[in-house]
């Protein structure tokens, strides 16, 4: 049933959007590709799992995972990225450094988990489906969709309705001008990396719940999906990341349902290729590119 597949894709796309929002937030403010974002996502899934296994209720385990990955992301920035900001080739140096951080985190998770695939205990979220307008909707899907929408709404409120969010947007637009207005960039760096890591951690827990499969290698496929969302939505565009994430989830679900499973990646990356040909700046990237040219 098409409506059922569209709903399933919407749930998956909401998690893609949540992952991509954090990924794109760091790029939009710092103009760097944090390739360790997938590993942070994976650590969040493990943190949520161990929280539940330790007796925490699910909602508290999700908050603990968000706190852990937020602090981890801030630590990565302080130890690996901050010393490179003054370099003339900072973008390339940060790219290489983030790959190294990713490898360290993945190997640590490999050692801790002993390469086993781990799962949440049965019954953490009820699995009995509900029939709503002919759709089979599980409580788990409602939890995933509700959590992703709540996080997206809180991020939008934070960025567009608070003074801290205005500082983030000011640094993103023009760091030097923001400093002249009294904005402290280091405080903005702390905020953006913490929020990015927290969103990745929450997304990791939600994906772990959705597929009930957590492993040391789970972050890499989602990092690739994050690239697709980043490019299709528009570099640095948070609305673009949200829209492209939802679209990618729906596209992936429909291709799995109506085409051979081996064609899923082919179709997804073909869409990326066509987007680069037709609209290189992405769906929402035109205004951002124009603004950057104007600053030059």
N, C-alpha and C positions, 0 to 999 in steps of 0.2 A: 504494500500500500504506500503510495507516494507520500501522503501526509505523515505517516509514521516515520518514514525515512528522513523527511525534512525535519521533523522534531528531533530525531536522534542526531542528525547532523548539527542542529542548533546547539544541542548540549555539548557535543564534541567541540564545535567551533567556539563556544564560550570559554572553554579551557584554553584553546589555542590563542584566543584573544587575550586572556589573562597572562599567559606566558609571554606573548609578544609585546604587551604593554610595558612590562618591565624591561624587556630587551630594547625596545624602541625609546624608552624614557632615557636610558643611559646614552644611547646614540644621539638623541635630540639635544641633550644638555652638554655632553662631553665630546661629541663627534668621534667616538671610538666604538669599535665592534668588540664587545665583551664576549669572547668565545668560551669563557668559563661559565656562562649563564646556564647552559644545559647541565653542567655538573652541579651547580647550585640547586637547580630544579630537582635533580636526583637526590641530593642530600636532604632536601625538604621532604621528599617522599619517605625516606628512611627515618627521619626525625618524627614524622607523624605516626609511622608504623610503630616505632619503639615507644612513643608516648601512649598509644593505645594498648600495646602489650604490657606496659607498665601500670595499667589501670586507670589512665586518664579517660574521661569522656571524649568523644570525637571532637566536639567543638573546641575543647581546651587543647587537645593534641594538635589541631590545626593552628591555633594561636602560638603554641610552643614551636611548631615547625616554622611559622612565619618569623618569629623572633630569632630563632637560630640562624635561618638563612639570611635574614636581614643583617644580623651582626657579622655573619660570614662574608657577605658581600662588602660590607664596610671595611672589614679586615683585609680583604683582597685589594681593595682600592688603596688602603693605607700602606700596605707592604709592597704591592706589585705595580700599581699604576701611578700613585702620587709622585714617586721619585722620578718618573719619566716625563712629567708634564712640561718641564722646562726644556726638554730635548727638542732639537730642530726636526727630528724625525720621530716625534712622539707617537703618531698614529701607527706607524709600522712597528715600532718597538712595543707598544701596548698590545698590538695584535699577536705578536710572537709570545709575549709574556703571558697573555691570557690563555694561549694554547698550552703553555707549560703548567699554569695553574690548573687548567682542566685535567691534564694528565695526572697531576698529583692527587687531586680529589677523587678521580675515577679509580686510581690504584689504591688509595686508602679505603674506598668503599669495597673494592674487590677483596682486600685483605680482611676487612671486618665481616663481610657477608660470606666469605669463602666461596665466592662465585655462585652462591645459591640464589634462586629466585624466591623471594619472600612474599607472603600474602597476609592481608588483614584477616583477623578471626571472623568466622562466619557469624552473621547477625549484627555486625557493627552498625549497619544501616539496613532496615527492612527491605526485602527484595520482592515481596508480593506486589505484583503490578495492580494499578488502578485503571479502570476504564473511564476515560474522559473524552466525550464526543467521538467515541470509536477508536481512540488512541490508547495503546497500552503504555502507561507511564508509571515507572517505578519510583518509590520514594528516594532512591539513590539519585536518579536523574534530576528530581526536584531539588535535592540538596546541592548537587553540582551546579545546576543552572542558577539557583538562588545565590550561592556563595560567589560565583563568578560575576553575576550582575551587581551584587552588593559591593564587591571589591572595585569593580569598574566605576560605580557611582561614587564611592568614597574617594577614589583617585581624582575623578572629575571635580568633585566638590573641593578637594584639597588644592588642586592646581588653579581653579578658576574662581574660588570664593574665599580664599584665605590670603593673608599677607605673605605667609611662607610660600604659597604657590605662586604669587606674583613675583617673588624673588627668584624662584626657579625659572619662570618664564623669561624674566629679565636677563638672567645669566645665559639662558639658551639663545636669546636673540643677539645680545652683544655684551660679552663679559666685561669689557673695559668700561663701557658706559654704565653698566650696573654697579661697578666698583666706585665710580665717581658719584653715584647716587647713594652710597653708603651700604651697598649689599656686600656681605662677606661671602666670597665664592666657596671657601672651605666648608661653611655651614650648608651651602647648597649641595656640594658634592656628597657630604654625609647623608643628607636627606634623600637624594636621588638614588644613591647606591643602596641605602637601607630599604627604601620602598621597592626598588627593582628586585632585590633579593627576597623580600617578603612575598611579593607577588609570585615569584618563581617557586618559592616553597609551598605556597598554598596551591598553586597549579600542580605541583608534584604530588601532593596528597590527594587531590581530586582525581588525577589520572590513575594513581595507585588504587584508589577506590573503584574507579570506573572499570578497570581491567583486572583488578585484584592481582596485580603482578608488579613487583618492585625488584629491580636488579641494578647492578652497578653501571650497566651500559644503557639504561633507559633514557638518559638525557640527550644522547647524540641525535636520534631521529627527530626529537622535538626542537633541537637547535636548528636542524635543517629546515623544519617547518617554519621556525621563527624567521629564518632568512627569507623564505617565500612570502610570509606575511609582511615583513619589513619592506620588501621591494614592491610588492603589489599595492600595499596600502600607501606607501610613500615614506621615504626616509625622514625620520623625525616626527612624523604625524601620528599622534595618539588616536584621533578619530579614525584615521586610515588603518591603524593596527587593529582596532576593534572590528571595523567592517570587514577587512580582509581575513581576520581570524575566523569570524562567523562564516564567511563565504567559503573558506578553505575546509572547514568542518563539514559543511553541507555538501560540497563537491566530493570530498573523500568518501562520505557515507553513501552518496548516490552511486559513485563508481564501484564501490564494494558490492552494493546491492544489485546493480544492473549490468556490470561488466565482470570479466574474469579478474580475480584478485591480483594477478600479476600486472595488470594494466594501471593499477591505482597510482603508483609513483610516476609512471609515464605520462598519465593525463595531468597530474598535478604540476609536474615540471614543464610540461608543454604549455600550460596556462601561463607559467612564469615566463617562458621564452616569448610567447605572444605578447605579454604585457610589456616586456622590454622593447619589443619591436614597435608596438603601437603607442605606448605611453611610457617612455623611459623613466619619468619622474614618479610613476605610480598614480593611483587614483586620487590621492590628496596631496601629491608632492609638488604640484606646480607653483603654488604660492610660496612654499618653503624655498624652492630653488630661486624664485625671483627675489625673495628677501635676502638670501645669501649673496646674490649678485649685486644687490643694491648696497650691501654693507662693504663690498669690495670697491 
